[in-house]
């Protein structure tokens, strides 16, 4: 209002009062908000620096949800592997029961060689009677269904492939993995019988063998033995024992089914690391810090396991041992993957904790740049209130001189 003329003293006091009111307003705003920097106008450097820190903290905080989900995916897979290991151990127990079960056959497949001339029979330690009987230089050729044939020659001449005792004959059979054992009959002939491990094995004469069969040929013509109630060269099954083994096959197959379903169910939020899915986690706001977890397929087929067939599998110890070998291999694979998952889980949990700590550091740094000191601002407010009261009093005193002039005019 340019028409109003104030004296110098009044104007000075008015300016002081206005400045005090402005400072008081700023102080009261800081007390109300708790911040000394509320906008870029207050302190551009601190405001934008704090804003950048808070933005980064917010970006990292948004990643914590996906990291948390990643932890759960890994834990779901780890839980699945633990269950799979227990199922594999159960399957091992069933296979071991087969080894402890009674032999599935009352008579095993066997064959006999030609007997030497009476009076020239050899002994268990000298089959050829010093090379004088008809077994001398006779050969046995054993042909399995798969693999190379094995030739064993009976001779008192020391040479590769030659044997002249039952122990040496059995050592050669064992070395070849034929599942046969040799024994000496009273007439000097040699009896070949399937071992307990291969009790379901059959024997045939010739050079071609079907599955689970050994073909016997050579210069010593072997004759297949026919067990009572059975067929030549065939084992005679024990019905009661075979029923037990069929039951064990069914139990084993139930476990195999559970292995597949357990692997399929080990998922979290649609990601299953045990059924072919992969997991990618991002740990920072730039996307440069990541972790890729490659999934596996750990159903029965993926572990190298499969259902067995009643009447075909678990017939003897050999088939049980084959199952145990596969189960042991699956167990090793599970342990290896469990170790890898545990390592990845530790990394993810460490980064999760690190990100939480980093968010706290960033937010604390931003707060330190903008936060007001409540004690200081409260003291400032009280001082400014006092200064305002003094300014008002000073303004009143300045106006008294003009009031004196007014009294003279009256």
Secondary structure, 3 states (H helix, E strand, C coil): CCCCCCCHHHHHHHHHHHHHHHHHHHHHHHHHHCECCCCCCCCHHHHHHHHHHHHHHHHHHHHHHHHHHHHHHHHHHHHHHHHHHHHHHHHHHHHHHHHHCCCCEEECCEEECCCCCCCCCCECCECCCCCCCCCCCEEEEEEECCCCCEEEEECCCCCCCEECCHHHHHHHHHHHCCCEEEEECCCCCEEEEECHHHCCCEEEECCCCCCCEEEEECCCCCEECECCCCCECCCEECHHHHHHHHHHHHHHHHHHHHHHHHHHHCCECCECCCECCCEEEECCCCCCCEEEECCCECCCCCCCCCCCCECCECCCHHHHHHHHHHHHHHHHHHHHHHHHHHHHHHHHHHHHHHHHHHHHHHHHHHHHHHECCHHHHHHHHHHHHHHHHHHHHHHHHHHHHHHHHHHHHC
